[in-house]
Amino acid sequence: MSAIAIAGSRFIIVGGASLVGSATAAELLDAGAREVVLFDNFSLGSDAAIAHLKDHPRLRLVRGDVLRMPDLLDAMRGMDGALLLAAYMTLNMDRDAWGGLDVNIRGVQQALEAARATGVKKVVFASSNAVYGYGPGVKGDLVEETPFFSAGAPPAAILYGASKIIGEQLCRHYKRKHGLDYVVLRYSTVYGERQHYRAANALYIIETYDKVKRGERPQVFGDGSETKHFVYVGDLARANRMAFESAATDVAVNTSGPRPMTTLELVRMVTKLAGGGVEPDFVGEEPGKVRLTSGGAFRIAHEEAERVIGWKPQVEMEEGLARLIAWKEGNEGRGQ
C-alpha cells in the first residue's frame, strides 16, 4: 500500500521555493503534516515565493542542490514523501541547455537515489504536458498514451519535454529495480498567486496584464486561435497532496485546468480583469524569442487523474486570473 496519510507525516519538496512548492507546502501543512521541508538552491526559486510561510513552526527551509548527493541525503532522512519539482523550464533551457539537462535528468536521478537510500515511502514527480511535444502533430484529445511530437518546435521546448520523459522513466526504473512507489503528474502551465516570470505561457498572462495597466495594447501572436492550457496553482497543490494520499503507484496522469482556451480568449479575459478599454494588437512572431505554439486545437484530458487519484480541477480560468491579479495588485511595490 503506497498511500500516505498527510496528518503526522513528513514531506520534502525539492525545488520548494517556487510557485507550486509554496502552494503545496501550505496544502500539506493545512492537512496536518508533521513537517514540510523546502529544499532549494535559490538559483531559480525565491525568498518572495515562500515569504508567507517562513515563520510556520512546522516548515523548515534547507538550502541545497539536487546535483549534490550529500545535500539530498541529509535533507531526505526521516521523510515519508518527496515531491520533485526542481527543474529548468523552457526559457531557462533556451539560455543554458547543458545546465537544464543536468538538473532535469541527473538531478532527478540523484533525488530518486536519495529517496531510495533514505527510505522515503513515495515520490511524486512533477512532469509536464510537454511530454506530448509541440507542433502540428499535437491536436485533439491528449491522453496519457499520446506520443511525443517534435517537428517544427523550438529546440529548447523539445529538450525540456524530452527531459521530462526521461524523468518519468527514471521513476519507473526505480519502481522496478527498488520498489520505490511514485506518481507522475503531468502539469499544464501553472498560474496563480506569487506568479513568477519564468514559464513561457504563464509569462504571457503577466506581460498582457502589464501592458494593459500601462495603457498599451496587449499583443496576440498570429490570429489568436492557438490553444493554451493552464491549471490554477491551488488545484495543482491539491493534486500533489492527493497523489501522496492515494494508493496509486507506477502511474502518470495529466493535471490540467477545466478547459483549454485560445490566446485571444486569454488576452480578452486578462484585459477585462485589468480594467479593459484596450484592443489587442495582432502581431507576428519575434525572431529568436521562445514562444510555445501548439500548431492546432487540442485538449489535455484529465479524466484519468480523477480515476487514479480522485482529482479534478475546480477553479475556472476567470476566477483563477482574478485571484492572481488581486494578489499582484495587492503586492506591487512591496517585494512581491
Secondary structure, 3 states (H helix, E strand, C coil): CCCCCCCCCEEEEECCCCHHHHHHHHHHHHCCCCEEEEEECCCCCCHHHHCCCCCCCCEEEEECCCCCHHHHHHHHCCCCEEEECCCCCHHHHHHCHHHHHHHHHHHHHHHHHHHHHHCCCEEEEEEEHHHHECCCCCCEEECCCCCCECCCCCHHHHHHHHHHHHHHHHHHHHHHHHCCEEEEEEECEEECCCCCCCCHHHHHHHHHHHHHHCCCCCEEECCCCCEECEEEHHHHHHHHHHHHHCCCCCEEEEECCCCCEEHHHHHHHHHHHCCCCCCCEEECCCCCCCCCCCCCCEEECCHHHHHHHCCCCCCCHHHHHHHHHHHHHHHCCCCC
